[in-house]
Amino acid sequence: MKNKKIIVQISEGLGNQLFMYAHGFSLSKKLCYDLEIDNKSAYKRKKNLLRQHQKYFLNHFSLNVPVIKNDFLINGEFYNIKKKILLFFDYFKKKKSFYIETKHSFGGKKEVNYIDFFNTKTLSNKVYVLGNFENQNYFKQHRSELIENLTIKNEYLNFKNPLIKELMNSNSVSIHIRRNKFSDQKKIKNANLINKSLNFTNDTINYINNGIDYFNKKISNPKYFIWTNDVNDIKEFTDRLNTSNFLLITNNNVINDFYLFSFSKHFIVGPSTFHWWGAWLNQNKNKICLRPSTINPSNNPCFWPNEWISI
């Protein structure tokens, strides 16, 4: 008898990939299925080819999960049509081959809900999993194992980076902001999207300023480490800080930025899955993590952990 397996489709940027992997890892433990990864299907789609920062990053980590071959891929042209056909036929099967995170509409907004049950009798021996699963309730019980599995391989790291010592020897507060992710209005023609983008930008500026106020009162001599890809676009924050208590980090690579998050003492967690994971995996027992009360970059209403401080 062949081993039962879960195949997780990996897509988008690093933060999203980590949610997909963590959910799949937890699900494989719960169901006693082997775990495999499809790291090809999503990245062959034209939509993702247009996004330069979106490529497969999990090969940089110590997780020991096989990548599937071409026998179960949904790729090439007409991706959505192929997927709909497969799902249509799967609906009538007694043993389901697909598990897809379901979106529901609430007040005009599509949201996803946490599902904590599986009827194993309805699953086939090979289950293909699609979805972002941006909710720690899916996997928080396996945090220690995930921390071990998500250790970055040595060959991708710069252990001599002087920022490591600065982060460790100060009351470091990590701030990550990728403004052009949502504020490049020149590329947006739809009026509703422009307004949404501007509101998101303004809310983010207010949140980070409030976070700085919080830490200025909460801890002694905070030093703010600001990861950004656009120095000119974050003057709302840097103009109010003394040059001695903040440091801009630019032109770094994704993996080394992620590694540096592990040395930070505290976090003003930005509205991104990338920074979310940097804070969640950080092992400082006394860390303070702030989260925005008015911003949720996910379709999941439980994106932010309750134990993080909402401001």
N, C-alpha and C positions, 0 to 999 in steps of 0.2 A: 504493500500500500504506500502510495506517495505521501510525503509529508504535507501537512496542511500549511498554506502560506498566505500571508497578507502582503500585497504589493502596494506601496504608497507612491503615488505620483508626486514628484517634487517639482516645484515651480517658483517663479518670482525671485525676489532677493533673499539674502541670507536670513533675515529675521523670519520671513514667511517659511523658508525651508526648515528652520529649526522647529517651528510649531508643527509642521506636517510630520517631521521625523519623530518628535516627542510623542505626539498622539499615536502614531503607528507603533512605536516602541511599547507604549503602555497597553495598547490594544492587543498586541501580539502576546504580551505577558498574561493578560486577562483571559484570552481565548486559547492559550497554548498553541499558537500558530507560529511558524517561522516568519521572519520579517525580511522582505526584499524591497529594493528601491528602483523605481523607474525614473531615471535622471535624463531621459531623452525626449519623451513625447512632448512635454510642455515647451521645451526650448527649441523645438523644430517649428513651432507656430510662428507665423509672421508677426503677430502682436508682440511676442516677447523678443524677437530679433531686433525690434526697434528700440529696446531698452538696454542701453549699454551696461548698466550695473547689474543686470539680471543674468546671471550665469550660475552654474552649479558650483557650490562652495563646500558641500559636506565632505568632499574628499580631503579637505584640509584637517579634518578632525579624526580622533582615534576610534570612532565607532567602527565596529567590525560587522558591516552589513553588506551582503552581496548586491550587486547591481544586475538587474535582469537583462537578458538578451532580447532579441527582437520578436520573441514569440507572443508577447502580450502588450504590444505598444499601440497607443492610439495616436498616430502622427500623420504627418504629411498634409496635403491639401484636404479641404473639407473636414477638418478636425471635428467641428461641432456637429456636423451632419452624421459622421461616423459614430460619435458618442451617443447621439440621440437614438440612432438605430439599435445600437448595442443595448442601451438602457430600455428601450421599448420591448425587446425580446426578453431581456432579463426580468422584466416586471411579471411575466407569465410563468417564470420558472419557479419550481418549489424550492430549489436550492439557489440562492442569490449569489451572483458573481461580482456585484458592485455594491459598495457602500459610499454614498455621496452625502456630504453635509447639506442638509436641507435648509433653504431660506424661507422665512415667513414674512409677510407684510404686516407691519404695525404702523398705523398712521401715515401710510405712504412711504415708509422706510422699510427696506428689507433687512431682517435680522435673522441670526441663527441662534438656536437654543442648544444648551448642553444636554446631551443624551447619555445616560449612564446605564444602558442596558443593551444586551444583544441576545437574541434567541439563536443560539448556535445551531439549532436544528434546521434553521432556514438558510444557513450559509453553506456554500459549496466549499470544496477543498482549496480553492484558489479565489481569494477575494481582492478586488481592486478598489483602493480607497482614494477618493477625490474630495478635497476640501482644505480649508485653512486651519480650522479647529483652534482658534485663537482664544483659548480659555485654559488656565492652568489646572482647572478641576479634572481635565482629562489625564494629566500626567504628574501632578505634584507629589503623589505618593511614591514616585520613582525618582525624586530629585537627586538623591545621592548617586544613583546609577547614571543619571543623565549628566551630572557634573563630571563623572569619570569618562563617560563616552564622548563628551563634548570638549575634551582636552585637545587643544590644537597641537598638531604634530610639530616636533622641534625644528624640522627643516624649513618651516614657513615663518619662523619667529626670529626677531632681532633681540637677543637677550641683553645686548649692550646699549639699548635705547636709553638715553639719559632721562627720559620722561618717567621711566619705571621708578627711579629713585625719588624723583620729585613728587610723584603720586603717593609713594609710601611714606615720605618724610614730612608730609603736610596734611592739614585737614582738608583733603582734596574733595571737591564736589564736581562730579561729571555732568556736563551739559552737552547734548548732541543735537544739532539742528541742521537739517538739509533743506534750506529755504527754497531752493529752486524746484524742489519736489512739488510744491504747491503754490508758489508765488510768482511764477514766470507768466504774467498775464499777457505778454506779447504773443505767446503761442496759443492763447485761448481765445476763441471767437464767440463762444456761446455766452450770452449775458448772465445766465443763471450760474454757470460755472465760474465766471469771473467774480460774481458776488460771493459765492461759496468759498472761493479761493482767498479772497480778501478777508472774509470773516475768520477763516481758519488761521490766516497769517496774523491778524490782530489778536485773536485769542491766544495764539502761541506766544506772541510778544508779551502780552499781559501776564500770562502764566509764568514765564521765565523770570520776569521782573519780580513777581510775587514770591517766586522760589528763592531768588537772591535775597530779598528782604527777610524771608523766613530763616535762612541759614546765617545771615548776618547777626540775627538775634539769638539763634539757637546754639551755635558753636563758636569757639574762639578762633580768630584768625583763619577764616575759611579761605581757601584758594580755589578759584574756579578754573577748571580745565574745559575749554569750549572747543568741541570738535565741529568743524564746519567746512563746507566746500566753497564758501563765498564770503570772504572777509568783509567786503564792502557792504554787504547786505545785512550785517548784524550790529550796526552801530547803535541800535536801540539798547543793546546790552553793554557793549564795551565802553561807551561814552560815560557811563555812570560808575565804572570800576577803576580803581587805581591800578596803574601798570604793575604794581608789585603783587596784586592779589588775583590776577587772572592771566591765563596763558592760552593763546590760540593755537590749535593744532590743525594744520591743513596739509593737503597733498600727501596724506598717508594712505596706505592701502587698507582695504576692508578687514582683512584678517588681523593685521597688527593693531588697528583701532580696536577691534573686538577684544584682543588680548590685553590691551592697556586698560580697558574697562574693569578688568578683574583686580586691578591694584587701587582703584578709587575707593575712598572711604564712604562717600555718600553720592546720591544721585538726584538731580532734577530731571526725571525721566521724560524724554521728549516724546511727542506723538508719533512714534515709529516702532515697528516690531524689532528692528535692529537694536535700538537702545534698551527696549524692554528686556530683551534677552541678556544684554550686558549686565543689567541690574539684577535680574532674577538669578543668574548663575554666580554672581559675586558672593564670595564666602565670608565677607566681613560680618561677624555676628552683631556688631553694633551699628551697622549701616542704617542710614535714614534714606528712604526712597519717597520722593514726592511724585504725585501724579496729578494731571490737570482734572479739575472738576467739570469743565465745560467742553472738553475735547475727547472724542473717541475715534481714532483712525480706523477702527475695525467695524465690521458688521455684527460683531458679537457684543452684546450688552455687558458681558462679564469679562471684557478684555483686561481691565485693570484689576490686579489683586486687591482684595479688601484690606490687607495688612499694610499697604502703602498709604501714605498720608495724602488725602485729597485737598487741594488748595485751589 
